Structures are given as structure tokens and as C-alpha cells.
């Protein structure tokens, strides 16, 4: 294959605080030449792309059920400054929670 997904780009109002939140949330390492580029730990699985004609661009963060729970990760991210999106309409038996990063970026935690 000639192409691989290299990065997901998030439009944020201020890259410094956003980089700090996402670094801690996802255990990422800043690039030594550009702190706005955050890399995953070696051996991390490739990122998937999901296409949806009705939803905005966002991250889906999947919980590793062997090491954590949906509730624990939501609580951890809230401790880092994220907030629950209060007015989100969930389908019955939803297996996800919609959060907002400190910079306003919407993302989902999938259990």
C-alpha cells in the first residue's frame, strides 16, 4: 500500500493548551521539532477512518476494556478538563459518551 493515515488534524483555538490536554488524554509524545505534532507510543494500532454523512469531524476514543472502563476514562478525562456535552441526544443503549475538550473540541469515548 502506498498510503497510510498519518494524522488526524484538529482545528483548535490555541494549540498549546490543546496539545497538553491531548498529550495527557492519549499518552502522546510531542515531536521534538514541533510541539503541535503529537505521536502515539510505538506499537500502537493504526487509526481507523469512519465515514458519516450526518456527523461532524471528531475523534472516537476506544476504551481498552482489559485495562479500564468507559466510566473510568470519562472520569479521567473530566479530571483533565473535559466536560460532558449536556444536550447530546443518545440512541437507546448507547455505548459511548460525548465529551468536549477544554478548547471546545467534541469527541466520543466508546465503551
N, C-alpha and C positions, 0 to 999 in steps of 0.2 A: 504494500500500500504506500502510495506516495505522500499521503497527507495524514496527519494526526491532529486531534484537537489540542491546541497549545495552551489556550487560556479562555476563561470566561471574563468578559470585561464588565465591570460595574461602574455606572455613572454615579459619582458621589459628589457632594458639595465641597468636601475637604478631605484630601487623600490621607493626611496624617492620622487623624483620629480613626478614620475608616480602616486604614491599614492595621492599626493597633487592635481594633475590635476583631477583624477577620483573622489576624495572626493568632490571637488567643483562642478564638472560637474554633478554628480548624487546625491548630498546631502547625501553622505555616512558618516558613523562614523567609525573611526579606532578602531579596537579591542584594549582594554587596555593592552593586553599581547603581541600583535604583530601588529604593525602599518601597516604592509603589508596586513593585512586582513581587508577589508572594508565591513561594514554591512549596509543594507538599513534601512530606518526608519520602525518602527513597522507598520504592516498592509499593507505593500507594496505587490502588487500581485506577484505571483510566476513567475519566468523567464521561457520563452518558449525555446525550442530547435528546430531549423530549420536545416534540413539536406540538403546539396547541394554538388553534386559531382564535381562541377567545380569552386567553390569559396574557398578562404582561410578562416581560422577561424577568426572571428571578432565579434564585438558587433553590434547589431541593437538596437538603442535607439529610442523609440517611443515617439512622441510628444503628450502630453495631450492637445488635441485641445480645451478643455474647459478653459485652463489657459494660452496657448501660441500658437505660430505658428512655422512652420518649419523655416522660415526666422529668427524669433527672437531667436530661440535656436541655429541655426548655428552662428548667430552674437555673442551670449553669449559665446559659446564655442571657437570661434576665439579670443574673448577678453581674455579667459583663456589660450591662447597659441596654440590652434588647428589651422590647416591650411586646406584649400580646397585641395583635390587631383586634380591637374590640368589635368592630362592625362587620366582620367577615362572616359570610353565610357558608356553613359547612354542610356537606351531604350527610345523610344518615350513616352512622358507623364510620365516621372519618378516622383515618389512621394518621392524621397529620395535624400540626398546629401552625398557624401563620403568625410569624413574628415580624417586628420591624427593628432593624439595627439602629444604633444611636443616630446615624446620619439619615434615617428615614427609608433606607433600602428594605423592601419587603422580601422575605424569604420563608421557606417552609421547612419544618422539621418533620420527617417522615418516620413513623414508628414501624 
